[in-house]
Amino acid sequence: MLYKLVVSTVEEIAAAIRDLPDAERARLAESLPTLVPELDGDARWEAIIRDPTPRPKLERFLDEIDEAYRKDPSQFPIIKESDFDEKA
């Protein structure tokens, strides 16, 4: 007999996830960005970038950084891909 489990609260969903076998939890973890698009980092950044909400403090800060860079670019180190590698 097939039973359909209905969960509707975060607590119930969390409990159901904890009860999954390890292999099923792994499958779920891999598919979460598809199931919950907000978890997709690129999509989230795209939403932030396209958000028209004014952010005057951020804009002022970025203007200050631009001005500092124009005055003395040497104070900004060049970032390399390897800078993002894990340091042991």
Residue, then its C-alpha position, 0 to 999 in steps of 0.5 A: m500500500l502506498y501512503k502519501l506523506v503530507v508535510s507543510t511546515v519547515e519543522e515537518i520537512a526538516a524531520a522528514i529529511r532527517d529520516l531519509p536514508d543517506a543515499e536519498r539525502a544525498r540525492l535531495a542535496e544535489s537537487l535542492p537548487t532545482l527544487v528551491p531556485e533561491l539556493d542557486g547562487d548565480a540566480r540569487w546574485e542575478a536577482i540582487i543585481r537586477d533589484p531596482t531598490p536604491r542602496p545609497k550607502l552601497e553606492r557611496f561606498l563604491d564611489e569612494i572605492d572608485e575614487a581611491y582607485r583612480k588616485d592610486p591603483s597600486q593600493f589595490p592588489i591584483i587578485k589571481e584565481s589561486d587566491f581563492d584556493e583553500k589555504a591549509 
